Amino acid sequence: MAFVRRYIGILLLLLAPLVIYSLVHGALNHIDPAGKKDINNPVIWIIIITIFTPIALGLMIFGWYAFRGEYDRNPEKSAQL
């Protein structure tokens, strides 16, 4: 089980920057002042990137802790924390 947690940690470490990059890349491709659709509005993209960047960074931190093995032992009592 520890191997699976570490594997998922590596996956999250690689996936989080990829998500941030794809959001910024999608925003740069879709923002168009002459566009009439909502996807062309820069305000919506700023809101989306502002919301999902901390989520992706949190997943990256969670992945780092999983990769380091912080979740390998499960305490049975609160005194073991």
PyMOL commands that place a pseudoatom at each C-alpha (Angstrom):
pseudoatom trace, name=CA, resn=MET, resi=1, chain=A, elem=C, hetatm=0, pos=[0.000, 0.000, 0.000]
pseudoatom trace, name=CA, resn=ALA, resi=2, chain=A, elem=C, hetatm=0, pos=[2.906, 2.354, 0.714]
pseudoatom trace, name=CA, resn=PHE, resi=3, chain=A, elem=C, hetatm=0, pos=[4.137, 1.858, -2.856]
pseudoatom trace, name=CA, resn=VAL, resi=4, chain=A, elem=C, hetatm=0, pos=[0.739, 2.879, -4.222]
pseudoatom trace, name=CA, resn=ARG, resi=5, chain=A, elem=C, hetatm=0, pos=[0.713, 6.009, -2.061]
pseudoatom trace, name=CA, resn=ARG, resi=6, chain=A, elem=C, hetatm=0, pos=[4.185, 6.983, -3.254]
pseudoatom trace, name=CA, resn=TYR, resi=7, chain=A, elem=C, hetatm=0, pos=[3.214, 6.329, -6.871]
pseudoatom trace, name=CA, resn=ILE, resi=8, chain=A, elem=C, hetatm=0, pos=[0.134, 8.543, -6.506]
pseudoatom trace, name=CA, resn=GLY, resi=9, chain=A, elem=C, hetatm=0, pos=[2.370, 11.171, -4.858]
pseudoatom trace, name=CA, resn=ILE, resi=10, chain=A, elem=C, hetatm=0, pos=[4.640, 11.220, -7.912]
pseudoatom trace, name=CA, resn=LEU, resi=11, chain=A, elem=C, hetatm=0, pos=[1.582, 11.392, -10.156]
pseudoatom trace, name=CA, resn=LEU, resi=12, chain=A, elem=C, hetatm=0, pos=[0.221, 14.402, -8.263]
pseudoatom trace, name=CA, resn=LEU, resi=13, chain=A, elem=C, hetatm=0, pos=[3.618, 16.107, -8.288]
pseudoatom trace, name=CA, resn=LEU, resi=14, chain=A, elem=C, hetatm=0, pos=[3.679, 15.865, -12.077]
pseudoatom trace, name=CA, resn=LEU, resi=15, chain=A, elem=C, hetatm=0, pos=[-0.004, 16.521, -12.683]
pseudoatom trace, name=CA, resn=ALA, resi=16, chain=A, elem=C, hetatm=0, pos=[-0.390, 19.782, -10.722]
pseudoatom trace, name=CA, resn=PRO, resi=17, chain=A, elem=C, hetatm=0, pos=[2.036, 21.910, -12.794]
pseudoatom trace, name=CA, resn=LEU, resi=18, chain=A, elem=C, hetatm=0, pos=[0.589, 20.378, -15.954]
pseudoatom trace, name=CA, resn=VAL, resi=19, chain=A, elem=C, hetatm=0, pos=[-2.912, 21.508, -14.938]
pseudoatom trace, name=CA, resn=ILE, resi=20, chain=A, elem=C, hetatm=0, pos=[-1.709, 25.042, -14.196]
pseudoatom trace, name=CA, resn=TYR, resi=21, chain=A, elem=C, hetatm=0, pos=[0.134, 25.177, -17.519]
pseudoatom trace, name=CA, resn=SER, resi=22, chain=A, elem=C, hetatm=0, pos=[-2.883, 23.921, -19.456]
pseudoatom trace, name=CA, resn=LEU, resi=23, chain=A, elem=C, hetatm=0, pos=[-5.141, 26.503, -17.807]
pseudoatom trace, name=CA, resn=VAL, resi=24, chain=A, elem=C, hetatm=0, pos=[-2.808, 29.378, -18.662]
pseudoatom trace, name=CA, resn=HIS, resi=25, chain=A, elem=C, hetatm=0, pos=[-2.233, 28.029, -22.169]
pseudoatom trace, name=CA, resn=GLY, resi=26, chain=A, elem=C, hetatm=0, pos=[-5.993, 27.655, -22.731]
pseudoatom trace, name=CA, resn=ALA, resi=27, chain=A, elem=C, hetatm=0, pos=[-6.568, 31.182, -21.490]
pseudoatom trace, name=CA, resn=LEU, resi=28, chain=A, elem=C, hetatm=0, pos=[-3.973, 32.613, -23.841]
pseudoatom trace, name=CA, resn=ASN, resi=29, chain=A, elem=C, hetatm=0, pos=[-5.483, 30.730, -26.762]
pseudoatom trace, name=CA, resn=HIS, resi=30, chain=A, elem=C, hetatm=0, pos=[-9.109, 31.622, -26.072]
pseudoatom trace, name=CA, resn=ILE, resi=31, chain=A, elem=C, hetatm=0, pos=[-8.933, 35.252, -24.940]
pseudoatom trace, name=CA, resn=ASP, resi=32, chain=A, elem=C, hetatm=0, pos=[-10.009, 37.376, -27.891]
pseudoatom trace, name=CA, resn=PRO, resi=33, chain=A, elem=C, hetatm=0, pos=[-11.285, 40.968, -27.564]
pseudoatom trace, name=CA, resn=ALA, resi=34, chain=A, elem=C, hetatm=0, pos=[-13.337, 40.576, -30.750]
pseudoatom trace, name=CA, resn=GLY, resi=35, chain=A, elem=C, hetatm=0, pos=[-14.972, 37.342, -29.564]
pseudoatom trace, name=CA, resn=LYS, resi=36, chain=A, elem=C, hetatm=0, pos=[-18.638, 37.267, -28.592]
pseudoatom trace, name=CA, resn=LYS, resi=37, chain=A, elem=C, hetatm=0, pos=[-18.674, 34.105, -26.447]
pseudoatom trace, name=CA, resn=ASP, resi=38, chain=A, elem=C, hetatm=0, pos=[-18.045, 33.845, -22.711]
pseudoatom trace, name=CA, resn=ILE, resi=39, chain=A, elem=C, hetatm=0, pos=[-14.886, 31.804, -23.291]
pseudoatom trace, name=CA, resn=ASN, resi=40, chain=A, elem=C, hetatm=0, pos=[-13.294, 34.845, -24.961]
pseudoatom trace, name=CA, resn=ASN, resi=41, chain=A, elem=C, hetatm=0, pos=[-13.746, 37.032, -21.863]
pseudoatom trace, name=CA, resn=PRO, resi=42, chain=A, elem=C, hetatm=0, pos=[-10.485, 37.474, -19.888]
pseudoatom trace, name=CA, resn=VAL, resi=43, chain=A, elem=C, hetatm=0, pos=[-12.318, 38.033, -16.578]
pseudoatom trace, name=CA, resn=ILE, resi=44, chain=A, elem=C, hetatm=0, pos=[-13.691, 34.493, -16.590]
pseudoatom trace, name=CA, resn=TRP, resi=45, chain=A, elem=C, hetatm=0, pos=[-10.240, 33.047, -17.260]
pseudoatom trace, name=CA, resn=ILE, resi=46, chain=A, elem=C, hetatm=0, pos=[-8.722, 35.101, -14.434]
pseudoatom trace, name=CA, resn=ILE, resi=47, chain=A, elem=C, hetatm=0, pos=[-11.374, 33.762, -12.063]
pseudoatom trace, name=CA, resn=ILE, resi=48, chain=A, elem=C, hetatm=0, pos=[-10.839, 30.166, -13.198]
pseudoatom trace, name=CA, resn=ILE, resi=49, chain=A, elem=C, hetatm=0, pos=[-7.049, 30.382, -12.889]
pseudoatom trace, name=CA, resn=THR, resi=50, chain=A, elem=C, hetatm=0, pos=[-7.323, 32.117, -9.499]
pseudoatom trace, name=CA, resn=ILE, resi=51, chain=A, elem=C, hetatm=0, pos=[-9.543, 29.339, -8.143]
pseudoatom trace, name=CA, resn=PHE, resi=52, chain=A, elem=C, hetatm=0, pos=[-7.744, 26.310, -9.558]
pseudoatom trace, name=CA, resn=THR, resi=53, chain=A, elem=C, hetatm=0, pos=[-4.116, 27.360, -8.974]
pseudoatom trace, name=CA, resn=PRO, resi=54, chain=A, elem=C, hetatm=0, pos=[-4.269, 26.998, -5.145]
pseudoatom trace, name=CA, resn=ILE, resi=55, chain=A, elem=C, hetatm=0, pos=[-6.109, 23.701, -5.572]
pseudoatom trace, name=CA, resn=ALA, resi=56, chain=A, elem=C, hetatm=0, pos=[-3.370, 22.400, -7.857]
pseudoatom trace, name=CA, resn=LEU, resi=57, chain=A, elem=C, hetatm=0, pos=[-0.665, 23.642, -5.489]
pseudoatom trace, name=CA, resn=GLY, resi=58, chain=A, elem=C, hetatm=0, pos=[-2.412, 21.880, -2.601]
pseudoatom trace, name=CA, resn=LEU, resi=59, chain=A, elem=C, hetatm=0, pos=[-2.465, 18.655, -4.595]
pseudoatom trace, name=CA, resn=MET, resi=60, chain=A, elem=C, hetatm=0, pos=[1.224, 19.115, -5.302]
pseudoatom trace, name=CA, resn=ILE, resi=61, chain=A, elem=C, hetatm=0, pos=[1.956, 19.530, -1.571]
pseudoatom trace, name=CA, resn=PHE, resi=62, chain=A, elem=C, hetatm=0, pos=[-0.147, 16.442, -0.833]
pseudoatom trace, name=CA, resn=GLY, resi=63, chain=A, elem=C, hetatm=0, pos=[1.823, 14.545, -3.484]
pseudoatom trace, name=CA, resn=TRP, resi=64, chain=A, elem=C, hetatm=0, pos=[5.123, 15.658, -1.955]
pseudoatom trace, name=CA, resn=TYR, resi=65, chain=A, elem=C, hetatm=0, pos=[4.096, 14.363, 1.461]
pseudoatom trace, name=CA, resn=ALA, resi=66, chain=A, elem=C, hetatm=0, pos=[2.853, 11.104, -0.052]
pseudoatom trace, name=CA, resn=PHE, resi=67, chain=A, elem=C, hetatm=0, pos=[6.131, 10.696, -1.950]
pseudoatom trace, name=CA, resn=ARG, resi=68, chain=A, elem=C, hetatm=0, pos=[8.161, 11.308, 1.204]
pseudoatom trace, name=CA, resn=GLY, resi=69, chain=A, elem=C, hetatm=0, pos=[6.192, 8.588, 3.031]
pseudoatom trace, name=CA, resn=GLU, resi=70, chain=A, elem=C, hetatm=0, pos=[4.423, 10.767, 5.568]
pseudoatom trace, name=CA, resn=TYR, resi=71, chain=A, elem=C, hetatm=0, pos=[1.239, 8.726, 5.142]
pseudoatom trace, name=CA, resn=ASP, resi=72, chain=A, elem=C, hetatm=0, pos=[2.846, 5.279, 5.483]
pseudoatom trace, name=CA, resn=ARG, resi=73, chain=A, elem=C, hetatm=0, pos=[1.962, 4.776, 9.127]
pseudoatom trace, name=CA, resn=ASN, resi=74, chain=A, elem=C, hetatm=0, pos=[-1.570, 5.026, 10.407]
pseudoatom trace, name=CA, resn=PRO, resi=75, chain=A, elem=C, hetatm=0, pos=[-1.918, 5.911, 14.097]
pseudoatom trace, name=CA, resn=GLU, resi=76, chain=A, elem=C, hetatm=0, pos=[-4.481, 3.954, 16.058]
pseudoatom trace, name=CA, resn=LYS, resi=77, chain=A, elem=C, hetatm=0, pos=[-4.712, 6.392, 18.967]
pseudoatom trace, name=CA, resn=SER, resi=78, chain=A, elem=C, hetatm=0, pos=[-4.331, 10.148, 19.154]
pseudoatom trace, name=CA, resn=ALA, resi=79, chain=A, elem=C, hetatm=0, pos=[-1.352, 9.749, 21.506]
pseudoatom trace, name=CA, resn=GLN, resi=80, chain=A, elem=C, hetatm=0, pos=[0.594, 8.200, 18.607]
pseudoatom trace, name=CA, resn=LEU, resi=81, chain=A, elem=C, hetatm=0, pos=[0.391, 11.402, 16.586]
for i in range(1, 81): cmd.bond("trace and resi %d" % i, "trace and resi %d" % (i + 1))
show_as sticks, trace
zoom trace
